[in-house]
Amino acid sequence: MNLPKLNRLCWAAVEAGNNPPIIFTHGGVLVRSERKSDTALTLQPLNPDMLRHEISRWAMFHTKGINKDGSFFKRSAKPPLDVMKDLLVTRNPPVPELSMIVSVPVFGPSGTLLTTPGYDERSGILYAPPKGFTALPVPESPSEDELWEARKFIENEVLIDFPFAGEADKANLIALMLLPFIRAMVDGSVPMHMIEASMPGSGKGLLLHAALFPGLGADYAVSAQPTQDEEWRKSITSHLLAGQTALIIDNVNHKLESGALANAITSTIWTDRILGGNTNIRARMSLIFAATGNNPTVSPEIGRRSVPTRLTPATDRPENRTGFHHQDLKEFLLQSRPRLVQCCHTLVRYWQAAGCPAPKMRLLGSFERWTHVVGGILHAAGFVDFLTNYHAYQDASDIERTSLASFCDVAYNWMQRQNKLKATARELLEIAERVEGLELGGMTEGGRVRSMGKYLAANKDVFTSYSEPDEDENIWTTVYVIRKRSFSAGQMTWAIEAGEKAIETHQTHF
């Protein structure tokens, strides 16, 4: 068997038959696109049997032999599995490279609106509209009237009944609604969206559906919160490999912390070994991350990477509310999807026609390109409160950060009263045990002292801000930092330094 020759002939047959393409490379892996229902198009990594199935439609295989009388014969044959295995390890196979699958027209990396169904070679985007969907036209340069009609439809028809805590929460939610349409324009990372509520029954899940349905339809999976980093890693890899657009965590019910998730949110390229094999995936990180929860707590690394939308219903029984603008919002979304898609296109096109101005705000660290694009679109459309609740959300959801700030404030003032420049872990333990949210280990006093020492060591040289109002309701902020000092009587000592108090600012200098 001449494998190199058969390899070339098979790939020539694939190049000729794979049109329109159904076989792609995605993340360095050969995949096949499959439609599992009337709406969902997914990807599946190719194995030898699947590749044999496809190639048998594009090429004829035969075997040669010698009859008893010495004459030659040729018979039809199945594609050899050894050849299929050889094809799967081909370097740079001649098939299109796929970046993402979309079900509605989206804006490509250059900002061009991709309206033709099928595979777009320049962007690597496969537009596969669901059965019966037809996109509505949108002008290249929408007028102000068209912009405000689009904004009014989103606010007054879709979002009107949700009890947003403030205008920033609504603006952040619309940022999530726009994200599927402009994800390819963001050459970089995008933050996770956290939809939180003050109590159950507030409509978090429905609001998330309202935000994602225009761009994704119902083609997104909702998962429970993983508990281990390995589970997060597997989930992220499987979502990317299947060509899914979003990774949604419903009902965060314990602290959200994961190094794998934090890494994925800020990564531009995701690498991992595919479960059950020796194949590696190296894919552009194109996932949209979102989660819901009732007053969720998150780790500092997740909090910094999250954008909040908070719901605060003015009732203790939000599930019993009546008088909604649309009694069945999901049905309204289903019927109105073309109009909603057009509204999102209009907001983006209005910003583009204005020259893609930068938003009048500070760009969010690690997400500069996302802030520029999404913030620019929202500010041009009049949503000027975008991200103005970002720091308040971090302070409220990050118990570790707030407990550290409280501990430093109490400990610093105690040391001032005692005229102490430094203190041991044993001396600081009693103060730490009075601080809400500061959890120490150890069953015995000695164990708790050791745990206190580890806590101080883990937070040394970390700057933390403690804010409190005065009698005139002015907010004063002090920045503290824990410093490691010297041994005293065989024990490590610690100091807490404080900057000058500043009103309405976190820019305190030591």
C-alpha positions in Angstrom: 0.0 0.0 0.0 1.5 3.3 -1.1 0.2 5.6 1.7 1.7 8.9 0.5 0.1 8.4 -3.0 -3.3 7.4 -1.5 -3.1 10.3 0.9 -2.7 12.8 -2.0 -5.5 11.2 -4.0 -7.9 11.2 -1.0 -7.2 14.8 -0.2 -7.8 15.7 -3.9 -11.1 14.0 -3.7 -12.0 15.8 -0.5 -11.1 19.2 -2.1 -13.3 18.5 -5.0 -16.3 17.1 -3.0 -16.2 19.3 0.1 -18.1 22.1 -1.5 -20.0 23.6 0.2 -17.7 22.6 3.0 -18.8 20.2 5.8 -15.3 19.2 6.8 -13.1 21.8 8.5 -10.1 22.3 10.8 -11.1 23.8 14.1 -8.6 24.4 16.8 -6.1 22.3 14.8 -8.6 19.3 14.8 -10.3 17.9 11.8 -14.1 18.2 12.4 -17.4 17.6 10.6 -20.4 20.0 10.8 -23.6 18.2 11.7 -27.2 19.6 12.1 -28.7 17.9 15.1 -32.1 19.6 14.8 -33.9 22.2 12.8 -31.7 24.9 14.4 -28.5 23.6 15.9 -25.4 23.1 13.8 -22.6 21.5 15.8 -19.1 20.1 15.2 -17.8 16.7 15.8 -14.1 15.6 15.7 -13.5 13.2 12.9 -12.5 9.6 13.5 -11.5 7.0 10.9 -15.0 5.7 10.5 -16.6 9.1 10.0 -13.9 10.1 7.5 -14.3 6.9 5.6 -18.1 7.6 5.4 -17.5 11.0 3.9 -14.7 10.0 1.5 -16.7 7.1 0.2 -19.2 9.7 -1.2 -16.4 11.5 -3.0 -14.0 8.8 -4.3 -14.2 5.3 -5.6 -11.9 2.7 -4.1 -11.0 -0.7 -5.7 -8.7 -3.6 -5.4 -6.8 -5.4 -8.1 -6.1 -9.1 -8.4 -5.3 -12.0 -10.8 -7.9 -14.6 -11.9 -7.0 -18.3 -12.1 -6.6 -17.9 -15.9 -4.0 -15.2 -15.3 -6.2 -12.3 -16.3 -6.4 -9.1 -14.1 -9.6 -8.0 -12.3 -10.7 -4.9 -10.5 -13.3 -4.8 -7.7 -15.0 -2.1 -5.7 -13.6 -1.8 -2.1 -14.1 0.1 1.1 -11.8 3.0 1.9 -8.9 1.4 3.9 -8.9 2.4 7.6 -5.1 2.6 7.5 -5.5 5.3 4.9 -8.2 7.1 6.9 -5.9 7.1 10.0 -3.1 8.5 7.9 -5.3 11.3 6.6 -6.3 12.3 10.1 -2.6 13.0 11.0 -1.9 15.0 7.9 -0.1 18.3 8.5 -2.0 21.3 7.1 -4.9 19.3 5.4 -6.5 21.2 2.5 -9.8 22.0 4.2 -11.2 25.4 5.3 -10.4 26.6 8.8 -13.5 27.4 10.9 -13.5 30.1 13.6 -17.1 30.0 14.7 -20.7 29.0 13.7 -23.5 31.6 13.8 -27.2 31.4 13.2 -27.8 35.0 12.3 -25.8 37.6 10.3 -22.8 38.9 12.4 -20.0 41.4 12.0 -16.8 39.9 10.8 -13.3 40.9 12.1 -13.2 43.8 9.7 -16.6 45.0 10.7 -18.4 43.8 7.6 -21.9 42.4 8.2 -22.0 38.8 6.9 -25.4 38.3 5.4 -24.9 35.4 2.9 -25.5 31.9 4.4 -22.6 29.5 4.2 -18.9 29.7 4.9 -17.0 32.9 4.7 -13.4 32.3 3.7 -12.1 35.7 4.9 -13.4 35.4 8.5 -13.7 31.6 8.9 -17.3 32.1 10.0 -20.0 29.6 9.0 -23.4 31.3 8.9 -26.1 28.6 9.1 -29.5 30.2 9.6 -32.2 28.1 11.2 -35.1 26.9 9.1 -37.5 29.8 8.3 -35.3 32.6 9.5 -34.8 35.6 7.2 -32.8 38.5 8.3 -34.2 42.0 7.9 -32.2 44.6 6.1 -30.4 47.4 8.0 -29.1 50.6 6.4 -25.4 51.3 6.2 -25.9 54.6 8.0 -29.0 54.4 10.3 -30.6 57.7 11.1 -31.1 58.9 14.7 -34.8 58.0 14.3 -33.9 54.5 13.3 -31.4 54.2 16.2 -34.0 55.3 18.7 -36.7 53.0 17.3 -34.2 50.1 17.7 -33.4 51.2 21.2 -37.0 51.6 22.1 -37.9 48.2 20.9 -35.2 46.6 23.0 -36.0 48.5 26.1 -39.8 48.8 25.9 -40.7 45.4 24.3 -38.1 43.1 25.8 -36.6 44.5 29.0 -39.5 46.6 30.3 -40.6 44.2 33.0 -37.2 43.3 34.5 -36.5 45.1 37.9 -33.0 46.4 37.1 -31.1 47.8 40.1 -30.0 50.8 37.9 -29.4 52.0 34.4 -25.9 50.5 34.5 -27.3 47.1 35.0 -29.6 47.5 31.9 -26.7 48.9 29.8 -24.5 45.9 30.8 -27.3 43.5 29.8 -27.6 45.1 26.4 -23.8 44.7 26.1 -24.4 41.0 26.5 -27.2 41.1 23.9 -24.8 42.7 21.4 -21.9 40.4 22.1 -22.8 37.5 19.7 -23.0 40.0 16.8 -19.6 41.6 17.4 -17.6 38.8 19.0 -15.4 38.5 15.9 -14.7 42.2 15.9 -13.2 41.9 19.4 -9.6 40.8 18.8 -9.1 39.9 22.4 -10.8 38.7 25.6 -14.3 39.4 26.7 -15.4 39.4 30.4 -18.0 37.0 31.9 -21.5 38.4 32.4 -23.0 37.8 35.9 -26.8 38.2 36.1 -27.5 38.3 39.8 -30.6 39.0 41.9 -31.5 39.9 45.4 -33.8 36.8 45.8 -35.1 33.8 43.9 -37.9 34.3 41.3 -36.5 37.6 40.1 -36.3 36.5 36.5 -32.5 36.0 36.1 -32.9 33.0 33.8 -35.5 34.6 31.6 -33.4 37.8 31.4 -30.4 35.8 30.3 -32.5 34.1 27.6 -33.8 37.5 26.4 -30.2 38.7 26.1 -28.9 35.7 24.2 -31.8 34.7 22.1 -31.4 37.4 19.4 -27.9 36.3 18.6 -27.9 32.6 19.5 -31.5 31.5 19.4 -32.0 28.5 21.7 -28.7 26.9 20.6 -26.8 27.3 23.9 -26.3 24.8 26.7 -27.0 25.6 30.3 -24.8 23.8 32.8 -24.6 23.4 36.6 -21.7 25.0 38.4 -18.6 22.8 38.2 -16.8 22.2 41.5 -13.3 21.3 40.3 -10.8 23.0 37.9 -10.6 19.8 35.9 -14.4 19.9 35.3 -14.1 23.5 34.2 -11.3 22.7 31.8 -13.2 19.7 30.3 -16.4 21.9 29.9 -14.5 24.7 28.2 -12.7 22.4 25.8 -15.8 20.4 24.9 -17.8 23.6 24.3 -15.1 25.0 22.0 -14.6 21.7 20.1 -18.3 21.4 19.4 -18.4 24.9 18.0 -20.7 26.2 20.6 -20.8 30.0 21.1 -21.6 30.3 24.8 -20.9 28.6 28.1 -23.7 29.4 30.6 -23.7 28.5 34.3 -27.1 28.6 35.9 -27.7 29.3 39.5 -24.3 29.8 41.1 -24.9 28.5 44.6 -21.5 28.4 46.1 -18.4 30.6 45.7 -17.4 30.9 42.1 -13.7 30.4 41.9 -11.7 28.6 39.3 -8.2 29.1 37.9 -9.2 27.4 34.7 -12.3 29.6 34.2 -10.3 32.8 35.0 -7.6 31.7 32.5 -10.2 31.0 29.8 -11.9 34.4 30.2 -8.7 36.3 29.7 -7.1 33.9 27.1 -7.1 34.6 23.4 -6.0 31.0 22.6 -7.1 27.9 24.5 -5.0 24.8 24.4 -5.9 21.4 26.0 -5.8 17.7 25.4 -9.1 16.3 24.0 -10.7 13.8 26.5 -10.1 10.2 25.6 -7.3 10.7 23.1 -3.8 12.1 22.4 -5.1 15.0 20.2 -4.6 18.6 21.3 -6.9 21.5 20.6 -5.5 24.9 20.1 -8.5 27.2 19.4 -9.2 30.9 19.3 -11.2 31.6 22.5 -14.5 32.7 21.1 -16.8 31.6 23.9 -19.2 34.0 25.6 -19.3 33.3 29.4 -22.3 34.1 31.5 -23.7 33.0 34.8 -26.7 33.6 37.1 -27.1 33.6 40.8 -28.8 35.0 43.9 -26.3 37.3 45.6 -23.4 35.2 44.4 -19.9 35.4 45.8 -16.9 35.2 43.5 -13.1 35.0 44.0 -11.1 38.2 43.3 -9.8 36.8 40.0 -13.4 36.0 38.8 -14.8 39.3 40.1 -12.3 41.3 38.1 -13.3 39.4 35.0 -17.0 39.8 35.5 -19.6 42.4 34.4 -22.7 42.7 36.6 -26.4 42.9 35.8 -28.4 43.0 39.1 -32.2 42.6 39.6 -33.9 43.9 42.7 -37.6 43.3 42.7 -39.6 45.5 45.2 -41.5 42.6 46.6 -40.8 39.6 48.8 -42.7 37.3 46.3 -41.3 38.3 42.9 -42.6 35.0 41.4 -46.2 36.2 42.0 -45.9 39.4 40.0 -48.6 40.0 37.3 -49.4 42.6 34.6 -46.4 41.9 32.4 -46.1 43.6 29.0 -45.8 40.2 27.4 -47.3 37.3 29.3 -45.2 34.8 27.4 -41.9 36.6 26.7 -40.2 33.6 25.2 -42.9 33.3 22.6 -42.6 37.0 21.8 -38.9 36.6 21.4 -39.4 33.7 19.1 -41.8 35.6 16.9 -39.7 38.8 17.0 -36.2 37.5 16.5 -35.7 39.0 13.0 -36.7 42.5 14.4 -34.4 42.0 17.4 -31.5 41.0 15.2 -32.2 44.1 13.1 -32.2 46.3 16.2 -28.8 45.0 17.3 -27.4 45.4 13.8 -28.8 49.0 13.8 -26.9 49.9 17.0 -23.6 48.6 15.6 -24.1 50.2 12.2 -24.9 53.6 13.8 -21.6 53.5 15.7 -19.7 52.4 12.6 -21.3 55.2 10.5 -20.2 57.7 13.2 -16.6 56.6 12.6 -16.4 54.0 15.5 -15.7 56.6 18.2 -14.1 55.5 21.4 -16.3 55.5 24.5 -15.9 58.3 27.0 -14.7 56.0 29.7 -11.7 54.3 31.0 -10.9 51.0 29.2 -11.3 47.9 31.4 -8.0 46.2 32.0 -7.5 42.9 30.1 -10.6 43.8 28.1 -9.5 46.9 26.3 -10.7 46.0 22.8 -14.0 44.8 24.2 -14.5 48.0 26.2 -13.7 50.1 23.1 -16.1 48.2 20.8 -19.0 47.5 23.1 -18.6 50.7 25.1 -18.4 52.7 21.9 -21.6 51.2 20.5 -23.5 51.7 23.7 -22.3 55.3 24.3 -23.2 56.2 20.7 -26.6 54.8 21.3 -27.0 56.8 24.6 -26.3 54.1 27.1 -23.8 56.2 29.0 -24.1 54.2 32.3 -22.3 51.2 30.9 -19.9 49.7 33.5 -20.4 52.4 36.0 -21.4 49.8 38.6 -18.3 47.6 38.0 -16.3 48.5 41.1 -19.3 48.5 43.4 -20.0 45.0 42.2 -16.5 43.8 42.9 -16.7 45.2 46.4 -20.1 43.6 47.1 -19.4 40.2 45.7 -15.9 39.6 46.8 -16.1 38.6 50.4 -12.3 37.9 50.6 -11.5 41.5 49.5 -14.0 43.1 51.9 -13.1 40.9 54.8 -9.4 41.7 54.3 -10.2 45.4 54.2 -12.3 45.1 57.4 -9.6 43.1 59.2 -6.9 45.7 58.2 -9.0 48.6 59.5 -9.9 47.0 62.8 -6.3 45.7 63.3 -4.7 49.0 62.4 -6.9 51.0 64.8 -6.2 48.4 67.6 -2.5 48.6 67.1 -2.7 52.4 67.2 -4.5 52.3 70.5 -1.9 49.9 71.9 1.0 51.9 70.5 2.2 48.8 68.6 4.2 49.0 65.5 4.0 45.3 64.9 2.1 42.3 66.2 2.3 38.5 66.1 -0.3 36.2 64.4 -1.4 35.1 67.9 -2.1 38.7 68.9 -4.0 39.4 65.6 -6.1 36.2 65.8 -8.7 37.6 68.2 -9.3 40.5 65.9 -9.6 38.3 62.8 -12.2 36.0 64.5 -14.5 39.0 64.8 -14.4 39.9 61.1 -17.3 38.7 59.1 -16.3 36.5 56.1 -12.7 35.9 57.3 -12.5 32.1 57.6 -9.6 30.5 59.4 -8.8 26.8 59.7 -7.6 24.9 62.7 -9.4 23.0 65.4 -7.1 24.0 68.3 -5.8 27.3 69.3 -2.3 26.5 67.9 -3.9 25.4 64.6 -5.8 28.6 64.4 -2.7 30.7 65.1 -0.9 28.8 62.3 -3.9 29.5 60.0 -3.7 33.2 61.0 0.0 33.2 60.1 -0.7 31.7 56.7 -3.5 34.2 56.1 -1.1 37.1 56.8 1.6 35.6 54.6 -0.8 35.1 51.7 -2.0 38.7 51.9 1.4 40.5 52.6 2.0 43.5 50.3 -1.6 43.4 49.1 -3.2 46.8 49.0 -6.8 46.9 50.1 -9.3 49.8 50.4 -11.7 50.3 53.3 -14.5 52.8 52.9 -16.9 54.2 55.5 -19.3 57.2 55.6 -19.1 60.1 58.0 -22.0 62.0 59.7 -22.5 64.0 56.5 -22.7 60.8 54.4 -19.4 61.6 52.7 -17.5 58.4 51.8 -13.9 58.2 53.1 -11.5 55.6 51.9 -8.3 54.4 53.5 -5.8 52.1 51.8 -4.1 49.5 53.9 -1.3 47.1 53.3 0.1 44.2 55.5 3.9 44.2 55.8 6.1 41.4 57.0 8.5 42.5 59.7 11.0 40.5 61.9 11.1 37.6 64.3 10.3 38.4 67.9 10.7 35.7 70.6 10.7 33.1 67.9 7.5 34.4 66.2 7.1 36.3 63.0 5.7 39.9 63.4 3.5 41.9 61.1 2.7 45.6 60.6 -0.3 47.2 59.0 0.4 50.5 57.2 -2.3 53.0 56.3 -2.4 55.8 53.7 -4.1 59.1 54.3 -7.9 59.1 54.2 -9.3 60.4 50.9 -12.8 61.4 50.2 -14.6 59.8 47.2 -11.4 58.3 45.8 -9.3 55.2 45.9 -6.2 57.0 44.8 -4.4 57.1 48.2 -0.6 57.4 48.2 1.7 56.1 50.9 
